[in-house]
């Protein structure tokens, strides 16, 4: 069933709700924050449903255009995810509730509909049915990424005991006619890692059903019925005869925490006679010099992104936070993916700014690092092309 995420400004809830109900009546697995249950951590549920959605509907009005916060985060996340979709995929659908301006970041990547014009909603439903057909084909036949065919697999575990837990891990399975053994070994590693996470994140039996008193299990009473939540989804960044690169978005909430959090876990492989995982330090002949260039580029680009997101300049405290989080230390750039032209650094919440800003991605052009790329490293073949 097609998963549809409904994004809107809270002021527009009653105007959007009828469309949400129409989606459900039409048979789509639509999600809107009105589905949140008492006690659920809304940040975690929003992030999880957004990342796992097949289609994102953004209901645009003067309220949402000028509103900062989660509605902007949802739009920015959807636009970022769109970069990893196929050109003919239906993923991001902006819908105008009223006549108003639309951010350039949206109009440059997706055609929008005007709900106040006749026939628009019928077209939206038709587009969603096409997207549903695309999804079924992709689930059955996989999606081609370079020499690999990628299939979605799931590891799920849940328990409604006290405290309960809910774990849902999406992970890739690879097939390849050209690299069958590499596809097989990477798939096995990925599956093993998924089930390791599943086993690790389960609430232990002795912590969830052996006492009627929550505090006997070390869990605060007001958190006992909320439990733990762990979800993971993946995005394929690049696949070629040389490089296989993807990352996972991981959302967590642990009983007793003030709110949930989002992290990244990246996977980068050099394709040779086997699959060889590599880290950022493996790419360069002079790591310190490369880190300095990456840091300077990230700080400038993050400053721009935060200004566009917040509408004002970063204050001194925010700039210190950003500068520290993007300083030339390997650990600051440990979550990254790469292709033949750029190195994309992934920054989770809190890494370079407050939680409310959400996540950030910075694509560092490999051209500015060309003189520092190791000729015997995973990207050494780029030097041959650059001559």
C-alpha positions as CSV (number, residue, x, y, z in Angstrom):
1,X,0.0,0.0,0.0
2,X,1.3,3.4,-1.0
3,X,2.6,5.4,2.1
4,X,1.7,9.1,1.8
5,X,3.0,11.7,4.2
6,X,0.9,14.8,4.6
7,X,2.9,18.0,5.5
8,X,1.2,21.2,6.4
9,X,1.3,24.2,8.8
10,X,-0.6,23.6,12.0
11,X,-2.8,26.6,11.3
12,X,-4.1,24.8,8.2
13,X,-5.1,21.6,10.0
14,X,-8.8,21.8,9.5
15,X,-8.4,22.8,5.8
16,X,-6.0,19.8,5.2
17,X,-7.9,17.2,7.2
18,X,-10.6,16.6,4.5
19,X,-7.9,15.8,1.9
20,X,-6.3,13.4,4.4
21,X,-9.6,11.6,4.9
22,X,-10.1,11.4,1.1
23,X,-6.6,9.8,0.8
24,X,-7.6,7.1,3.4
25,X,-10.9,6.5,1.7
26,X,-9.1,6.1,-1.6
27,X,-7.1,3.3,-0.1
28,X,-3.8,5.0,0.5
29,X,-1.8,4.6,3.7
30,X,-1.8,8.3,4.5
31,X,-0.2,9.7,7.6
32,X,-0.9,13.0,9.2
33,X,0.0,14.0,12.8
34,X,-3.7,13.8,13.8
35,X,-3.0,10.0,14.0
36,X,-0.6,10.6,16.9
37,X,-1.7,8.8,20.1
38,X,-1.5,10.1,23.6
39,X,2.0,9.6,24.9
40,X,3.6,9.1,21.5
41,X,6.7,11.2,20.8
42,X,5.6,13.4,17.9
43,X,9.1,14.3,16.7
44,X,10.0,10.6,16.3
45,X,6.7,9.7,14.6
46,X,6.9,12.6,12.2
47,X,10.5,11.8,11.2
48,X,9.9,8.1,10.9
49,X,6.7,8.5,8.7
50,X,8.4,11.1,6.6
51,X,11.5,9.0,5.8
52,X,9.4,5.9,5.1
53,X,6.9,7.6,2.9
54,X,6.6,6.7,-0.8
55,X,5.1,10.1,-1.6
56,X,5.1,13.4,0.3
57,X,2.2,15.9,-0.1
58,X,3.1,19.4,1.0
59,X,0.1,21.6,1.5
60,X,1.2,25.1,0.9
61,X,-0.4,28.3,2.1
62,X,0.7,31.7,3.3
63,X,1.0,30.1,6.8
64,X,3.4,27.4,5.7
65,X,5.5,29.6,3.4
66,X,6.4,32.0,6.2
67,X,6.5,29.5,9.0
68,X,9.8,28.2,10.4
69,X,10.3,25.0,12.2
70,X,9.0,21.5,11.5
71,X,7.0,22.3,8.4
72,X,10.2,23.7,6.8
73,X,12.2,20.7,8.0
74,X,9.7,18.4,6.3
75,X,9.9,20.3,3.0
76,X,13.7,20.4,3.1
77,X,13.9,16.7,3.8
78,X,11.6,15.9,1.0
79,X,13.5,18.0,-1.5
80,X,16.8,16.4,-0.3
81,X,15.3,12.9,-0.7
82,X,14.1,13.7,-4.2
83,X,17.7,13.9,-5.4
84,X,17.9,10.1,-4.9
85,X,14.8,9.3,-6.8
86,X,14.6,8.3,-10.5
87,X,13.6,11.1,-12.9
88,X,10.1,9.6,-13.5
89,X,9.4,8.8,-9.8
90,X,6.4,10.6,-8.3
91,X,7.6,11.5,-4.8
92,X,7.1,15.2,-4.0
93,X,3.7,16.9,-4.7
94,X,3.3,20.5,-3.6
95,X,-0.4,21.6,-3.4
96,X,-1.5,25.2,-3.0
97,X,-4.5,25.6,-0.6
98,X,-4.7,29.3,-1.6
99,X,-2.9,31.7,-3.9
100,X,0.5,32.4,-2.4
101,X,4.2,32.3,-3.2
102,X,6.1,29.0,-3.3
103,X,9.7,28.7,-2.2
104,X,12.1,28.4,-5.1
105,X,13.6,25.2,-3.5
106,X,10.3,23.5,-4.3
107,X,9.3,25.0,-7.6
108,X,12.7,24.2,-9.1
109,X,12.2,20.4,-8.4
110,X,8.5,19.7,-8.6
111,X,5.4,20.8,-10.4
112,X,2.6,22.0,-8.1
113,X,-1.2,21.8,-8.1
114,X,-3.8,24.4,-7.1
115,X,-6.5,22.8,-5.0
116,X,-8.8,25.8,-5.5
117,X,-9.0,25.0,-9.2
118,X,-11.4,22.3,-10.6
119,X,-9.9,18.9,-11.3
120,X,-6.7,19.3,-9.4
121,X,-7.5,16.7,-6.7
122,X,-8.6,14.2,-9.3
123,X,-5.2,14.7,-10.9
124,X,-3.5,14.2,-7.6
125,X,-5.2,10.9,-7.0
126,X,-4.3,9.8,-10.5
127,X,-0.7,10.6,-9.8
128,X,-0.8,8.7,-6.5
129,X,-2.2,5.6,-8.3
130,X,0.7,5.8,-10.8
131,X,3.1,6.1,-7.8
132,X,1.5,3.1,-6.2
133,X,2.0,1.1,-9.4
134,X,5.6,2.2,-9.6
135,X,6.1,1.1,-6.0
136,X,4.7,-2.4,-6.6
137,X,7.0,-2.8,-9.6
138,X,10.0,-1.6,-7.6
139,X,9.2,-3.9,-4.7
140,X,8.8,-6.9,-7.0
141,X,11.5,-6.2,-9.6
142,X,13.9,-4.0,-7.6
143,X,15.5,-0.7,-8.7
144,X,18.5,-0.4,-10.9
145,X,21.5,1.5,-9.5
146,X,24.5,1.2,-11.9
147,X,25.4,-2.5,-12.2
148,X,23.3,-3.4,-9.2
149,X,19.6,-4.3,-8.7
150,X,18.5,-3.1,-5.3
151,X,15.6,-4.6,-3.3
152,X,14.0,-3.5,-0.1
153,X,14.0,-5.9,2.9
154,X,12.5,-5.5,6.3
155,X,13.4,-6.5,9.8
156,X,10.5,-5.9,12.2
157,X,10.0,-6.6,15.9
158,X,7.4,-5.2,18.3
159,X,5.9,-5.9,21.7
160,X,3.0,-4.1,23.4
161,X,4.1,-5.1,26.9
162,X,5.1,-2.6,29.6
163,X,7.3,-0.9,28.5
164,X,6.6,-1.7,24.8
165,X,9.0,-1.4,21.9
166,X,8.7,-0.9,18.2
167,X,11.5,-1.7,15.8
168,X,11.3,-1.3,12.0
169,X,14.5,-1.6,9.9
170,X,14.5,-1.2,6.1
171,X,17.7,-2.4,4.5
172,X,18.9,-3.1,0.9
173,X,19.5,-6.4,-0.7
174,X,21.7,-6.3,-3.8
175,X,21.9,-8.5,-7.0
176,X,24.2,-8.0,-9.9
177,X,24.9,-10.0,-13.1
178,X,28.3,-8.3,-13.4
179,X,29.3,-8.5,-9.7
180,X,27.3,-11.4,-8.2
181,X,29.8,-12.3,-5.4
182,X,30.2,-8.7,-4.4
183,X,26.4,-8.2,-4.3
184,X,26.0,-11.3,-2.3
185,X,28.6,-10.5,0.4
186,X,27.5,-6.9,0.8
187,X,23.9,-8.1,1.1
188,X,24.9,-10.6,3.8
189,X,26.8,-7.9,5.7
190,X,23.8,-5.6,5.5
191,X,21.3,-8.2,6.6
192,X,23.5,-9.2,9.5
193,X,23.9,-5.6,10.6
194,X,20.1,-5.1,10.4
195,X,19.4,-8.0,12.6
196,X,22.2,-7.1,15.0
197,X,20.4,-3.7,15.5
198,X,17.1,-5.5,15.9
199,X,18.4,-7.8,18.6
200,X,20.2,-5.0,20.4
201,X,17.3,-2.6,20.4
202,X,14.7,-5.0,21.8
203,X,13.6,-4.3,25.4
204,X,14.7,-7.2,27.5
205,X,12.1,-9.5,28.9
206,X,13.2,-8.8,32.5
207,X,12.7,-5.1,31.9
208,X,9.2,-5.3,30.4
209,X,7.0,-7.8,32.2
210,X,8.4,-8.9,35.5
211,X,7.1,-6.2,37.7
212,X,4.0,-4.1,38.0
213,X,6.1,-1.2,39.3
214,X,7.9,0.7,36.5
215,X,10.6,2.0,38.8
216,X,11.6,-1.6,39.7
217,X,12.8,-1.9,36.1
218,X,14.7,1.4,36.2
219,X,12.1,3.2,34.0
220,X,10.2,6.3,35.2
221,X,6.5,5.6,35.8
222,X,5.3,8.3,33.4
223,X,7.4,6.7,30.6
224,X,6.5,3.1,31.3
225,X,3.7,2.8,28.7
226,X,5.6,4.7,26.0
227,X,8.6,2.4,25.5
228,X,11.3,2.5,23.0
229,X,11.2,3.2,19.3
230,X,13.8,2.4,16.7
231,X,13.5,2.7,12.9
232,X,15.8,2.8,10.0
233,X,15.5,3.5,6.3
234,X,18.1,3.6,3.5
235,X,18.9,5.8,0.5
236,X,21.2,4.7,-2.3
237,X,23.5,7.6,-3.2
238,X,25.7,6.1,-5.9
239,X,26.5,2.8,-7.6
240,X,29.0,2.3,-10.4
241,X,31.7,-0.2,-11.4
242,X,34.0,1.4,-8.9
243,X,32.0,2.7,-6.0
244,X,28.9,1.6,-4.1
245,X,27.7,4.2,-1.6
246,X,24.5,4.6,0.5
247,X,23.4,5.7,3.9
248,X,20.8,4.9,6.5
249,X,18.6,7.4,8.4
250,X,18.1,6.1,11.9
251,X,15.5,7.4,14.3
252,X,15.4,6.6,18.0
253,X,13.4,7.3,21.1
254,X,14.2,5.8,24.4
255,X,11.9,5.8,27.4
256,X,12.8,8.7,29.6
257,X,14.4,10.9,26.9
258,X,13.3,14.5,26.4
259,X,12.7,13.7,22.7
260,X,13.8,11.4,20.0
261,X,16.8,11.9,17.7
262,X,18.0,11.1,14.2
263,X,21.4,9.9,13.2
264,X,23.1,8.7,10.0
265,X,25.0,5.6,9.2
266,X,26.9,5.5,5.9
267,X,28.2,2.6,3.8
268,X,30.9,3.1,1.2
269,X,32.6,0.3,-0.8
270,X,35.3,0.2,-3.3
271,X,34.5,-2.4,-6.0
272,X,37.5,-4.5,-7.0
273,X,38.0,-8.2,-6.9
274,X,36.0,-8.0,-3.7
275,X,34.0,-5.3,-1.9
276,X,36.3,-3.1,0.2
277,X,34.7,-0.7,2.8
278,X,36.5,2.6,3.1
279,X,36.5,5.6,5.4
280,X,37.1,9.3,4.7
281,X,40.8,9.1,5.7
282,X,41.3,6.4,3.0
283,X,40.5,8.9,0.2
284,X,43.4,11.4,0.6
285,X,47.2,11.4,0.5
286,X,47.2,14.4,2.9
287,X,44.3,13.9,5.3
288,X,44.9,17.0,7.4
289,X,45.0,19.3,4.3
290,X,41.8,17.6,2.9
291,X,40.0,18.0,6.2
292,X,40.8,21.7,6.4
293,X,39.3,22.2,2.9
294,X,36.2,20.2,3.7
295,X,35.8,22.0,6.9
296,X,36.0,25.5,5.3
297,X,33.6,24.5,2.6
298,X,31.1,23.0,5.0
299,X,31.1,26.0,7.3
300,X,30.3,28.4,4.5
301,X,27.6,26.2,3.0
302,X,26.0,25.4,6.4
303,X,26.0,29.2,7.2
304,X,24.0,29.7,4.0
305,X,21.6,26.8,4.7
306,X,20.9,28.1,8.2
307,X,20.2,31.6,7.0
308,X,17.8,30.3,4.4
309,X,16.1,28.0,7.0
310,X,15.8,30.6,9.8
311,X,15.5,33.8,7.8
312,X,18.2,35.6,9.9
313,X,22.0,35.5,10.4
314,X,23.4,33.1,12.9
315,X,24.3,34.6,16.3
316,X,27.7,34.2,17.9
317,X,26.7,31.2,19.9
318,X,25.2,29.5,16.9
319,X,28.4,30.2,14.9
320,X,30.6,28.7,17.6
321,X,28.4,25.6,17.6
322,X,28.6,25.3,13.8
323,X,32.3,26.0,13.6
324,X,33.0,23.3,16.3
325,X,30.7,20.7,14.7
326,X,32.4,21.2,11.2
327,X,35.9,21.7,12.4
328,X,38.6,19.6,10.6
329,X,38.3,16.6,12.8
330,X,37.7,13.2,11.1
331,X,34.9,12.3,13.5
332,X,32.9,15.4,12.4
333,X,32.7,13.9,8.8
334,X,32.4,10.2,9.6
335,X,28.9,10.1,8.0
336,X,29.5,10.6,4.3
337,X,28.6,9.3,0.9
338,X,30.4,9.9,-2.4
339,X,30.1,9.7,-6.2
340,X,32.3,10.7,-9.1
341,X,31.9,14.4,-8.6
342,X,31.2,15.2,-4.9
343,X,31.7,14.1,-1.3
344,X,28.4,14.6,0.6
345,X,28.8,15.1,4.4
346,X,25.8,14.2,6.5
347,X,25.2,16.2,9.7
348,X,22.6,14.9,12.2
349,X,20.7,17.1,14.7
350,X,22.9,18.7,17.3
351,X,26.1,18.2,15.2
352,X,26.2,21.8,13.9
353,X,23.1,23.4,15.3
354,X,20.1,23.0,17.6
355,X,17.7,20.1,17.3
356,X,15.0,22.4,15.7
357,X,17.2,22.9,12.6
358,X,17.0,19.2,11.8
359,X,19.6,17.5,9.6
360,X,22.0,19.0,7.0
361,X,23.8,17.7,3.9
362,X,26.8,19.5,2.3
363,X,28.0,18.3,-1.1
364,X,31.7,19.2,-1.3
365,X,33.0,19.2,-4.9
366,X,35.8,16.7,-5.4
367,X,37.4,19.1,-7.8
368,X,38.6,21.3,-5.0
369,X,40.2,18.2,-3.4
370,X,41.7,16.8,-6.6
371,X,45.3,17.5,-5.7
372,X,44.9,15.7,-2.4
373,X,43.1,12.5,-3.6
374,X,45.3,9.4,-3.0
375,X,46.3,7.9,-6.4
376,X,46.1,4.4,-4.8
377,X,42.9,5.1,-2.8
378,X,39.2,4.3,-3.6
379,X,38.9,7.5,-5.8
380,X,42.3,7.2,-7.4
381,X,40.7,6.6,-10.8
382,X,39.5,10.2,-10.8
383,X,43.1,11.4,-11.2
384,X,43.5,9.5,-14.5
385,X,40.3,11.2,-15.8
386,X,41.6,14.6,-14.7
387,X,44.9,14.4,-16.6
